[in-house]
Each structure stands twice: as C-alpha cells, then as structure tokens.
Amino acid sequence: MKGIRKISPYVPGEQPNYPDMIKINTNENAYPPSPRVLELLAGFGKSVDLRRYSSLDQGNLRSALSHKYGLKPDNFIVGNGSDEILAFAFLSFFNSSEPVLFPDITYGFYKVWCDLFKIPFEEIALAEDFSISLEDYARPNGGIIIANPNAPTSLYHSADAMKDFLVEHSDSIVIVDEAYVNFGGVSLAPLVNDFDNLVVIHTLSKSESLAGLRVGYAVANPALIEVLGAVKSSFNPYSVDSLAEKLATIAVEDAGYYEAINFNIIKTREEFRASLAELGFETLESKTNFVLTTHPQYDMNALFESLQKDHIFVRHFDKPERLNNYLRITIGTDEEMQKVIENIKKTIS
Ligand SMILES: Cc1ncc(COP(=O)(O)O)c(C=O)c1O
C-alpha cells in the first residue's frame, strides 16, 4: 500500500520483572530517589490539581535548575525524558543538506531520529581504543552530536578538550548529551552563554534515580532555547506532566542526597572494575554508572546468557561487530555487584 512509513525503531534494553532479579541492563540508578521526593509522592493527593493542564513552561523546575547552574530560567527547556528533548533538538538544529556527524558507536537513538526525521548523517569511527576521535569531525557537517561520557563505551573527554572542540566548530550546532556526566565528569552547562553553538542535554533518569518519571532538559543560550520551545509547542506543549514537574523540582533541589549516592556508585564501580581485572577481564575506564568489559578467553554472549539464567540482567549488543564480545554492566549496589562477581566466577571457572 502507498504512503506507509517503514522505520527501524530504537531497541531499548529489556525490562524484566522478577522479584529476585539483579537488573543492571539499562543504566538505572542503584539507589532510590531522595526521601524528599518519595515524601512528596506519598502526599500527592492534595498538592496537585489534576483537573488542570500541566504548566506550559515548567517555571518552578527551570528556576531550580537556574539556581543549580548559576544561569537564568530562560537557559532551560524541559521535556518528557531527555529522549524527547533530544528529538526536539534534532528537529530544531539539524536542518542542513550536509550530514550530521556522530560516532559510529554511541547512543543508538541518534541514528533512529535521523532516519525518522530524514536528516542526512555520517557516523565517524571511534578510535582503536574506543575513544571519540574529535579531530575526525573537521569536515563539512550540518551539526554534531556527542555523548560525553559516551555510551556504551563509558569514555569521557575533558571539559577543556570539549571547549577546544566548540571553538573549532563555532559554525555548527554542537549538541553534547551529558546523560552520565554526574558520575565523574564536568558539565559544560555553565558555559552555554559563552558558546552560542552549544546545546547541553541532561536527564534525571540516571543520576537523579527518576527514569520512570520521564524528565530531561536542554541547557543553551536563550535564542536556541526559544527555537526548541517553538518545536515543542508544535508537537506537545504539555509533554511534562504536573506530578513529574513537582517531583523533578524537589530532586534538583536535593542535590546533596544525589551527590552522596552517586559518590557511592563511583566507589562501587571502581571496586567492581578491580574485581573484574582480577578475573582477567579488560574493562574500559568509566565516568558513568556502567562499565564496558570483555575477556580475552571467554565468549561474552555465553556469559550474558548464563547470567540471565540466574536472573542477572546485563546488556549484550550483537551489533556492531566491534562490541559483540563485550558486556555493558550497570553499577548496582555493593551487595549486587558482589553477587555478580561471584556468579561470573562460578560461570567461568
Ligand atoms: C546517552 C543517553 N542519552 C539519553 C538517554 C535517554 O534518557 P531519558 O530519555 O531516560 O532521559 C539515554 C538513556 O539510556 C542515554 O544513554
């Protein structure tokens, strides 16, 4: 039949639900949202009037974000998860006949949005060591998107390297997806008024333990935020619901709690990397809440399947080929990661 769209969608990690499982396959936070968030959630009946539409501008949340970063509320726009804000950013800023550039191994959704929105793109190969070769982006382009730290590699470029990159590409919009930056990186968000080509994307799904709430935001100079706002209002002006805005605002204000739990995750991550090394695994450096690991003597798909039988869910990618003997493992609690190590030992012994 004519006119029907064919599309290869993004394939998210599975969402199994067993009472005894260790779910470390989709980079969710190991710890619960802050007690203040949970308290507000418990008392919601009175505080939100669901007869009313949600706010159009998320003024309270944007004000909390502006205090967090020392910027103005008009440097921010909020969406239904960073996936939505990223999709709006692609529509807003990638409208050239030149290809949008991004790494060949990165967040799988970038390619899907290019296909969906018919945006030309070119994937730039990662270096041998899986790092992003920033120098390879010096070519004609219709914009650039970099996840920093990158997923699923977990590797990170310093803020100084990224600043040089922004200067070098001052004629292109550069979107920096900082979904994992709070696990050891430094955000570029405070620099948005210095670089009129910079759009920083954040999510509350990872470092704020709120993947199920669906809140993400973009930070940029007000002129770019206005364009994003026009695209958002052309699609779904009420995409952030009233409950989500209230809970997200408390989470942003409760920064101390999140610093503490994310500090724990970083500590557990380094201990887990050391335990893997003792078993002969080779694990990339990580500035995220996950690691990418392989073993020169073992088949990672077989290990993936064996862990899964014991209800330990990690992520294995069949494609691209360079990744198919790696596992991406989200960092859970200390107790969970000890069980994972015991299980891996049992499997490979
Ligand atoms: C690099 C990266 N960006 C964006 C997202 C989307 O996050 P969310 O839509 O939950 O905000 C993810 C989720 O895994 C991610 O890994």
The ligand as an SDF file (V2000), in Angstrom:
LIG
                    3D

 16 16  0  0  0  0  0  0  0  0999 V2000
   23.4370    8.7280   26.1620 C   0  0  0  0  0  0  0  0  0  0  0  0
   21.9810    8.7370   26.5140 C   0  0  0  0  0  0  0  0  0  0  0  0
   21.2590    9.8290   26.2300 N   0  0  0  0  0  0  0  0  0  0  0  0
   19.9480    9.8930   26.5150 C   0  0  0  0  0  0  0  0  0  0  0  0
   19.2980    8.8340   27.1220 C   0  0  0  0  0  0  0  0  0  0  0  0
   17.8020    8.9480   27.3540 C   0  0  0  0  0  0  0  0  0  0  0  0
   17.4610    9.1110   28.6730 O   0  0  0  0  0  0  0  0  0  0  0  0
   15.9970    9.5190   29.1190 P   0  0  0  0  0  0  0  0  0  0  0  0
   15.1060    9.5630   27.9130 O   0  0  0  0  0  0  0  0  0  0  0  0
   15.5870    8.4840   30.1080 O   0  0  0  0  0  0  0  0  0  0  0  0
   16.1270   10.8730   29.7330 O   0  0  0  0  0  0  0  0  0  0  0  0
   19.9980    7.6820   27.4400 C   0  0  0  0  0  0  0  0  0  0  0  0
   19.3050    6.5390   28.0730 C   0  0  0  0  0  0  0  0  0  0  0  0
   19.7980    5.4770   28.2820 O   0  0  0  0  0  0  0  0  0  0  0  0
   21.3870    7.6250   27.1350 C   0  0  0  0  0  0  0  0  0  0  0  0
   22.1100    6.5320   27.3910 O   0  0  0  0  0  0  0  0  0  0  0  0
  1  2  1  0
  2  3  1  0
  2 15  2  0
  3  4  2  0
  4  5  1  0
  5  6  1  0
  5 12  2  0
  6  7  1  0
  7  8  1  0
  8  9  2  0
  8 10  1  0
  8 11  1  0
 12 13  1  0
 12 15  1  0
 13 14  2  0
 15 16  1  0
M  END
$$$$
